[in-house]
Amino acid sequence: MSKMFPPAAATDQERARHIVAPYRLVPGVYVLGCLEKGVTVYRQQVRAHNLVWALSELARSNAVPFKRVAIIGGGIAGLTATACLLSHLNEVRITLFERRLDLCPRQQGSDHRWLHPRIYDWPRLGSRAPEASLPVLNWSEGRASDVARQMLEKFGAYCRLRLSENPTHGGEINNDLRLYLGVNYLRVNSATGIIEWSGRRTVREGSFFRAGTGEGSKEHFDAIIVAAGFGEEQDSSIPSYWRNDQLGQPILAGAPRTYVVSGYGDGAIIDLCRLAIERFRQDTILYELFDKNIDVQEDVLRAELDEPNGRPLYEVLSNFKLLEPLQLKLNKRLRKDVKVILHAAGRSRSKNNSMETLLAYRSSFLNKFLLYLLHRCDAFTLSLNSLTGIIKEHRARPDQVVRRYGTKQLPNVLDLFSNQGVLKPLLISMKERQGQQTDLLWKPGSFRHIR
């Protein structure tokens, strides 16, 4: 557990106060993971469990008012927080707002992105376990579209659970949960707790939600949980990371093509792998490289990574005893129909000046491990020149340039508020602190699990 939390002997109220602190923007307004780094679906869900449990504990002692709760964002974090509330508290009225006309809109239909609960923590013990093992909205590894389907079906089940406990509610309208889709206007006044909005009130039909007629309103909430995700891509001219593409498919006609991948984070490295490795799948690549010896080889790798002298990752991987056989296997898997340029300077011309500095970036270890292996196999050309010059030199068409610069996290959150001048420095400070832990901090047994 992080040092910021009290010892195990602390009371639930003390634990709850410490848990809530990194989420609180101002009294009554909480930002759920929108400004954190190294974000995964699983980590966002853990944060949602932690926050809801802590707020509910504080509400039990009347430390915070918690009768009318607004959740802004119908993606995975927002749905998890809503389902946790439906599971855990019986006297809370919840209003969920989503800008688009469906829930989990980014992951639905995304068949080329693979989601795994903990694979980004590899080679830690348990990182390959395929199930999230969460009490609320649990899921198993799969395509993003499959994970979204699992989540939405279970979300519908939590809505039914609350209906069955309130037999006076008629039809499929849950008076404890209002859900607005297609919210085209929403502004939060953080000083008063008032949200003004216009959108379409929905009616649940099984695990589906039908958008009804539009309405506008203004209302006060005791607590506002901002789970608005991370915003659009930094470069708005490119398709979203979650939109389906053909990068991983062989070229069917014409000569081999040159692709330019610009960026150096997880998204850029994953697309580099899809372009450079034949039949690349995130769920199988480790097993294909390590074969049956993966457990033993992970132990060796963990021992080298955990050495107390803190060697740079480049040095650790360069001296990894098992690297050569892995390199030989990967060499047999390199695609023959593409040439890939990795523009590692990124959008803002970062200070990357070598593979060593590139491996020091905060990307997941698994992706940096694959990046280094591809580097050893000479599977791509590393370039730190200007992107315009690279595109011109290799005559790359727009559809052969993949830009992965992350998302507009801060503007995405700030745009929700009417008093932006007051909140901007607070949000910047929250982003710099990175204080929202992903340890499992809620009290076991607090949430009802629905299979």
C-alpha positions in Angstrom: 0.0 0.0 0.0 1.2 3.5 -0.8 2.8 5.5 2.0 0.0 8.1 1.8 -2.5 5.7 3.4 -2.7 5.1 7.1 -1.8 1.7 8.6 -4.1 -1.2 8.6 -5.2 -0.4 12.2 -6.8 2.8 11.0 -10.6 3.1 11.2 -12.7 2.8 8.0 -13.4 6.5 8.3 -9.7 7.4 8.4 -9.0 5.2 5.5 -11.9 6.7 3.5 -10.7 10.3 4.1 -7.2 9.4 2.8 -8.6 7.6 -0.2 -10.9 10.4 -1.2 -8.3 13.2 -0.9 -6.5 12.7 -4.3 -9.8 12.6 -6.1 -11.3 15.8 -4.6 -11.1 18.8 -6.8 -13.2 21.0 -4.5 -15.7 19.9 -1.9 -18.4 17.8 -3.6 -16.5 17.5 -6.9 -14.3 14.5 -7.6 -12.2 13.7 -10.7 -12.0 10.0 -11.4 -8.7 9.0 -13.2 -9.1 11.6 -16.1 -5.7 13.1 -15.4 -3.7 10.0 -14.5 -0.9 8.5 -16.5 -0.4 4.9 -17.5 -4.1 4.4 -17.6 -5.7 1.0 -18.3 -9.3 -0.2 -18.2 -8.6 -2.3 -15.0 -6.9 0.6 -13.2 -9.8 2.9 -13.9 -12.2 0.4 -12.5 -10.1 0.0 -9.4 -10.1 3.7 -8.9 -13.9 3.7 -9.3 -14.3 1.0 -6.6 -12.0 2.8 -4.2 -13.7 6.2 -4.6 -17.3 4.9 -4.3 -16.4 2.8 -1.2 -14.6 5.8 0.4 -17.4 8.3 -0.3 -20.0 5.8 1.0 -18.1 5.4 4.2 -17.9 9.1 4.7 -21.6 9.4 4.0 -22.4 6.9 6.7 -21.1 9.2 9.3 -22.5 12.3 7.6 -19.0 13.5 6.9 -20.1 14.3 3.3 -23.6 14.6 1.8 -24.3 11.8 -0.6 -28.0 11.5 -1.5 -27.9 13.0 -5.1 -24.9 12.0 -7.1 -24.0 13.0 -10.7 -21.6 11.0 -12.8 -20.3 12.6 -15.9 -19.1 10.1 -18.5 -20.7 6.8 -19.7 -17.4 5.1 -20.5 -15.9 2.3 -18.5 -14.9 4.4 -15.5 -18.3 6.1 -15.3 -20.2 2.8 -15.7 -18.1 1.1 -13.0 -18.7 4.0 -10.6 -22.4 3.9 -11.3 -22.7 0.1 -10.9 -20.7 0.3 -7.7 -23.2 2.8 -6.3 -26.2 0.6 -7.5 -24.5 -2.3 -5.8 -23.4 -0.7 -2.6 -25.9 2.1 -1.6 -29.7 1.9 -1.5 -30.7 5.5 -0.8 -28.7 7.4 -3.5 -30.2 8.9 -6.5 -27.8 8.7 -9.4 -27.8 10.8 -12.7 -25.4 9.6 -15.4 -24.5 11.9 -18.3 -22.9 10.7 -21.6 -22.1 13.1 -24.4 -22.6 10.4 -27.1 -25.7 8.4 -28.0 -24.4 5.2 -26.5 -22.5 3.8 -23.5 -18.9 2.7 -23.8 -18.9 4.4 -27.2 -15.1 4.1 -27.9 -14.7 0.4 -27.2 -18.0 -0.8 -28.8 -17.2 -2.4 -32.2 -13.4 -2.0 -31.7 -12.2 -5.4 -32.9 -8.5 -4.7 -33.5 -7.6 -3.5 -30.0 -7.0 -6.1 -27.3 -7.7 -5.5 -23.6 -6.2 -7.4 -20.7 -6.6 -6.6 -17.1 -2.9 -6.5 -16.0 -0.7 -7.4 -18.9 0.9 -3.9 -18.7 2.3 -4.9 -15.3 4.2 -7.8 -16.9 6.4 -9.5 -15.7 5.0 -9.1 -12.2 3.4 -12.1 -10.6 -0.2 -12.6 -11.7 0.1 -10.1 -14.5 -0.9 -12.7 -17.1 -4.2 -13.7 -15.3 -6.9 -13.3 -17.8 -9.7 -12.1 -15.5 -10.0 -8.8 -13.7 -11.4 -10.4 -10.6 -13.3 -7.3 -9.6 -16.5 -7.4 -7.6 -18.4 -5.0 -9.9 -18.4 -5.2 -13.8 -15.8 -8.0 -13.8 -14.5 -9.1 -17.2 -12.0 -11.3 -19.0 -9.4 -10.4 -21.6 -10.6 -10.1 -25.1 -11.1 -7.7 -28.0 -12.2 -4.2 -26.8 -15.6 -4.9 -28.4 -16.0 -8.1 -26.4 -15.0 -6.4 -23.1 -17.5 -3.6 -23.8 -20.2 -6.2 -24.4 -19.4 -7.9 -21.1 -19.5 -4.6 -19.2 -22.8 -3.4 -20.7 -24.5 -6.7 -20.0 -23.4 -6.6 -16.4 -24.3 -2.9 -16.1 -27.8 -3.8 -17.2 -27.9 -6.5 -14.6 -27.0 -4.0 -11.8 -29.9 -1.8 -13.1 -32.2 -4.8 -12.8 -30.9 -5.5 -9.3 -32.0 -2.1 -8.1 -35.3 -2.4 -9.8 -36.0 -5.7 -8.1 -35.3 -4.1 -4.7 -37.8 -1.2 -5.5 -41.0 -3.0 -6.5 -43.0 0.2 -6.7 -41.0 1.3 -9.7 -42.9 0.7 -12.8 -41.8 -0.8 -16.1 -38.1 -0.4 -16.9 -37.7 3.1 -15.5 -35.4 3.1 -12.5 -36.2 6.1 -10.3 -32.8 5.7 -8.6 -30.9 6.0 -11.9 -31.5 8.6 -14.5 -29.4 8.3 -17.6 -28.9 11.0 -20.3 -27.4 10.2 -23.7 -26.5 12.7 -26.4 -25.8 15.4 -23.9 -25.0 18.3 -26.2 -24.6 20.9 -23.4 -23.4 20.4 -19.8 -21.8 22.9 -17.4 -20.8 22.4 -13.8 -20.6 25.2 -11.3 -18.2 23.7 -8.8 -18.9 26.4 -6.2 -22.6 25.6 -6.0 -22.8 21.9 -7.0 -25.3 22.8 -9.8 -25.2 21.2 -13.2 -27.1 22.7 -16.1 -27.6 20.3 -19.1 -29.6 19.3 -22.1 -29.8 15.8 -23.4 -32.0 12.8 -24.1 -33.5 10.9 -21.1 -33.2 7.1 -21.7 -35.2 4.0 -20.9 -33.5 0.7 -20.3 -34.5 -2.3 -22.3 -32.4 -5.3 -21.0 -28.8 -4.3 -21.4 -29.7 -1.7 -24.0 -30.7 1.9 -23.4 -33.1 3.7 -25.7 -32.7 7.5 -26.0 -36.1 9.3 -25.6 -37.0 12.9 -26.1 -34.7 15.7 -25.3 -34.9 17.8 -22.2 -32.9 20.5 -20.5 -32.7 21.1 -16.8 -30.6 22.5 -13.9 -30.1 20.7 -10.6 -28.1 20.7 -7.5 -26.0 17.5 -6.6 -24.4 16.6 -3.3 -21.5 14.9 -5.2 -20.3 15.2 -8.8 -18.0 12.5 -10.1 -16.2 13.5 -13.3 -15.4 10.3 -15.2 -15.2 12.0 -18.6 -12.3 9.9 -19.9 -9.2 11.5 -21.6 -10.6 13.4 -24.5 -9.9 13.4 -28.1 -6.5 12.7 -29.7 -4.0 15.5 -29.5 -4.0 15.4 -33.3 -7.7 15.7 -34.3 -6.9 15.0 -37.9 -6.3 11.3 -37.2 -8.8 8.5 -36.4 -9.3 7.6 -32.8 -7.1 4.9 -31.3 -10.2 2.8 -30.9 -11.5 3.0 -34.5 -10.9 -0.1 -36.6 -8.1 0.1 -39.1 -6.1 -2.3 -41.4 -2.6 -1.8 -40.1 -2.3 -5.4 -38.9 -3.5 -6.9 -42.2 -1.2 -8.0 -45.0 -1.0 -5.8 -48.1 -3.1 -7.5 -50.8 -1.9 -5.6 -53.9 1.1 -3.6 -55.0 4.6 -3.2 -53.7 5.6 -3.2 -50.0 4.6 0.1 -48.3 6.4 2.4 -46.0 4.6 3.4 -42.8 5.6 6.2 -40.4 4.6 5.8 -36.7 5.0 9.1 -34.9 5.0 8.9 -31.1 6.7 6.9 -28.3 4.0 6.0 -25.8 2.1 2.7 -25.5 -0.3 3.5 -28.4 2.6 4.2 -30.8 4.5 1.0 -29.7 1.4 -1.2 -30.1 0.8 0.1 -33.6 4.5 -0.4 -34.4 4.2 -4.0 -33.3 1.1 -4.5 -35.5 2.9 -3.2 -38.5 6.2 -5.0 -37.9 5.2 -8.4 -36.5 3.3 -10.9 -38.6 0.1 -12.2 -37.0 0.8 -10.0 -34.0 -1.7 -10.5 -31.1 -1.2 -8.9 -27.7 -2.8 -11.9 -26.0 -0.5 -14.5 -27.5 2.9 -12.8 -28.3 4.5 -13.6 -24.9 3.5 -17.3 -25.1 4.8 -17.5 -28.7 8.2 -16.0 -27.7 8.8 -17.7 -24.4 7.0 -21.1 -25.1 6.6 -23.4 -22.2 9.4 -21.8 -20.2 7.6 -18.5 -19.6 7.3 -18.9 -15.8 11.0 -19.7 -15.3 12.1 -16.9 -17.7 9.9 -14.4 -16.0 11.6 -15.2 -12.7 14.9 -14.5 -14.3 13.7 -11.2 -15.8 12.1 -10.1 -12.5 15.4 -10.8 -10.7 17.3 -8.6 -13.1 14.7 -5.8 -13.0 14.7 -5.8 -9.2 18.4 -5.5 -8.7 19.1 -2.7 -6.2 21.6 -0.8 -8.2 18.9 0.6 -10.5 20.5 0.1 -13.9 18.9 1.8 -16.9 16.4 -0.4 -18.7 18.5 -0.3 -21.8 21.4 -1.9 -19.9 19.2 -4.5 -18.3 17.8 -5.6 -21.6 21.1 -5.5 -23.4 22.5 -8.0 -20.8 19.3 -10.1 -20.5 20.6 -13.7 -20.6 17.6 -15.0 -22.6 17.4 -12.3 -25.2 19.1 -14.1 -28.1 16.6 -17.0 -28.4 13.7 -14.5 -28.2 15.4 -12.4 -30.9 15.7 -15.5 -33.2 12.0 -16.3 -32.8 10.9 -12.8 -33.5 13.1 -12.5 -36.6 11.0 -15.3 -38.1 7.9 -13.3 -37.5 8.8 -10.0 -39.2 6.4 -8.7 -41.8 7.7 -8.7 -45.4 5.2 -6.3 -46.9 6.0 -3.2 -45.0 8.9 -0.9 -44.0 8.3 1.0 -40.7 9.8 4.3 -39.6 9.4 5.1 -35.9 9.4 8.9 -35.5 10.3 8.9 -31.8 10.5 12.7 -31.5 6.7 12.7 -31.3 4.5 15.8 -31.6 6.5 18.1 -29.4 10.0 17.2 -30.5 10.8 15.4 -27.2 14.3 15.0 -25.8 14.5 11.4 -27.1 17.9 11.1 -28.8 18.6 7.4 -28.7 17.0 4.0 -28.0 18.3 4.3 -24.4 16.3 7.5 -23.7 13.3 6.1 -25.5 13.3 3.1 -23.1 13.4 5.5 -20.1 9.9 6.8 -21.0 6.9 5.9 -18.9 5.4 3.3 -21.3 4.6 -0.1 -20.0 7.5 -2.5 -19.6 5.9 -5.0 -21.9 5.7 -2.5 -24.8 9.3 -1.3 -24.1 10.5 -4.9 -24.1 8.9 -5.6 -27.5 10.3 -2.3 -28.8 13.8 -3.3 -27.8 13.4 -6.7 -29.3 12.2 -5.2 -32.6 15.2 -2.8 -32.4 17.6 -5.8 -32.1 15.9 -7.4 -35.1 16.3 -4.3 -37.2 12.5 -4.4 -37.7 12.1 -0.6 -38.0 14.1 2.6 -38.6 14.4 4.9 -35.7 14.3 8.6 -36.7 14.4 11.7 -34.6 14.2 14.1 -37.5 11.1 16.3 -38.3 8.0 14.4 -39.2 7.4 16.6 -42.3 10.9 15.7 -43.6 10.4 12.0 -43.0 7.1 11.9 -44.8 8.6 13.8 -47.7 11.7 11.6 -47.9 9.7 8.3 -47.9 6.7 9.7 -49.9 4.3 8.4 -47.3 0.6 9.0 -48.0 -1.6 10.4 -45.2 -3.0 6.9 -44.6 0.5 5.6 -44.1 1.3 8.0 -41.3 0.1 6.9 -37.8 0.3 9.7 -35.2 -0.1 8.6 -31.5 0.4 11.6 -29.3 -2.0 10.9 -26.5 -5.2 12.8 -25.7 -6.3 16.2 -24.5 -6.7 15.3 -20.9 -6.8 18.7 -19.2 -8.9 20.6 -21.7 -11.4 17.6 -21.7 -12.0 18.0 -18.0 -11.8 21.8 -17.8 -14.4 22.3 -20.5 -17.1 20.8 -18.2 -16.9 23.7 -15.8 -18.3 27.2 -15.8 -15.7 28.6 -13.4 -12.6 27.4 -15.3 -10.2 30.2 -14.2 -10.5 29.0 -10.5 -10.2 25.3 -11.3 -7.4 25.2 -13.9 -4.5 25.5 -11.4 -6.2 22.9 -9.2 -6.5 20.5 -12.1 -2.9 21.1 -13.1 -1.8 20.3 -9.6 -3.9 17.2 -9.5 -2.3 16.0 -12.8 1.2 16.7 -11.5 0.6 14.8 -8.2 -0.7 11.5 -9.9 -2.1 10.6 -6.5 -5.0 8.2 -7.4 -3.7 4.8 -6.3 -4.6 1.5 -8.0 -4.2 -0.7 -5.0 -7.4 -2.5 -3.9 -8.3 -0.2 -1.0 -12.0 -0.9 -0.4 -13.2 -3.2 2.4 -13.7 -6.8 1.1 -17.4 -7.7 0.8 -18.6 -4.1 0.3 -19.9 -4.7 -3.2 -22.4 -7.3 -4.5 -21.0 -9.3 -7.4 -23.2 -10.2 -10.4 -21.9 -12.9 -12.8 
